[in-house]
Amino acid sequence: MSVDDRIEKALQKLKLNRFSPYPTMRSGWAQTIMGFYLPFLKAQKPTAIHTVSLDDGDQLLVMENRPKDWKPGNRVVLLVHGLTGCYQSNYMQRMARRLSRRGALVLRLNLRSAGPGLGLARKNYHGGSSEDTRAVLKWIEKIYPGSPVTQVGFSLGANITLKMAGEDGSHPTGALDSIVAISPPLDLKESVRRIDSRESAIFRKFFIKYLVKDVKKLHKKFPELGPILVNKDMSLALFDEIFTAPRAGFNSPEEYYKECSSAKFIPEIKIPGLIIGAGDDPIAHSEALLQTPLRDNLDLILTKHGGHMGFLGFGTKWEEVRWADQAIAQWIENFLR
């Protein structure tokens, strides 16, 4: 099956038209920037806050949004944020609101040291933190027995989700039976190169500002971790060399990128999944999907426009202007039935 046929099949399955961007937002940059700053409908306050303990003593914070009519055995959706994100990121809030209104119990995961989870873990998350999401899935199986789970990853969280599903192959963790990946950086080295390019200076400054800020907060909380030489003017590649790679146990950033990029894991994914990417994504090399072997259990939607988690187009309702959100919700709707 050709890529175009695969995309058309996925669109027909979801009863969606091909994505058409606003005329004034046709570039990947415009889609990415406006996708971040455009107002959105916020999620309801969490109905519960959970702490998940990891084997090394670190803890993760998970925010729950439970519909009033949800019952044990009904679907659980686990949302995993991207770089510098947390449960309050706009895409996490939008999807929590939309999916909980459709009847799913939604869990918004804060990866290690992210958001309000800062201080609960001595380590930081990175692009290969699949063991952490795997630990949360095992916890979900105990807390919500009998409930099937869909894991939805955004950007770096999408890379983590695809990596985990590929590592597990035919034996998914816990009750996981499906995954969704939005704007996944399949090649971490290429994504870092793009962020560090002159064209992406605004994005690099944004990411580095918050990464450095979080590192300094972490070391203030745990002074025994020692000094760390990071600053807001460094490149993301240098940040990974000084901090990300060694803290995650890798000998070099090259080893980190090679071992944690999700492209090589995708062919081993055996459960149903949806992958959405845009050809003009300025951060994630989404067109790498064209060279990645995909099994029939994976639905692929690769659009010409859309940027990085933008996908802003025409809609009769406010929620409908975010085309990818619709696609995610309608894909999961098949499982909710």
Secondary structure as GFF3:
##gff-version 3
##sequence-region A 1 337
A	DSSP	alpha_helix	3	14	.	.	.	ID=ss1
A	DSSP	three_ten_helix	23	25	.	.	.	ID=ss2
A	DSSP	alpha_helix	28	37	.	.	.	ID=ss3
A	DSSP	beta_strand	48	53	.	.	.	ID=ss4
A	DSSP	beta_strand	59	65	.	.	.	ID=ss5
A	DSSP	beta_strand	76	80	.	.	.	ID=ss6
A	DSSP	alpha_helix	90	101	.	.	.	ID=ss7
A	DSSP	beta_strand	105	110	.	.	.	ID=ss8
A	DSSP	three_ten_helix	115	117	.	.	.	ID=ss9
A	DSSP	alpha_helix	130	143	.	.	.	ID=ss10
A	DSSP	beta_strand	149	154	.	.	.	ID=ss11
A	DSSP	alpha_helix	156	168	.	.	.	ID=ss12
A	DSSP	beta_strand	176	182	.	.	.	ID=ss13
A	DSSP	alpha_helix	188	195	.	.	.	ID=ss14
A	DSSP	three_ten_helix	198	200	.	.	.	ID=ss15
A	DSSP	alpha_helix	201	221	.	.	.	ID=ss16
A	DSSP	three_ten_helix	223	225	.	.	.	ID=ss17
A	DSSP	alpha_helix	236	239	.	.	.	ID=ss18
A	DSSP	pi_helix	240	244	.	.	.	ID=ss19
A	DSSP	alpha_helix	245	247	.	.	.	ID=ss20
A	DSSP	alpha_helix	253	260	.	.	.	ID=ss21
A	DSSP	three_ten_helix	262	264	.	.	.	ID=ss22
A	DSSP	three_ten_helix	266	268	.	.	.	ID=ss23
A	DSSP	beta_strand	273	278	.	.	.	ID=ss24
A	DSSP	three_ten_helix	286	291	.	.	.	ID=ss25
A	DSSP	beta_strand	298	303	.	.	.	ID=ss26
A	DSSP	three_ten_helix	318	321	.	.	.	ID=ss27
A	DSSP	alpha_helix	323	336	.	.	.	ID=ss28
###
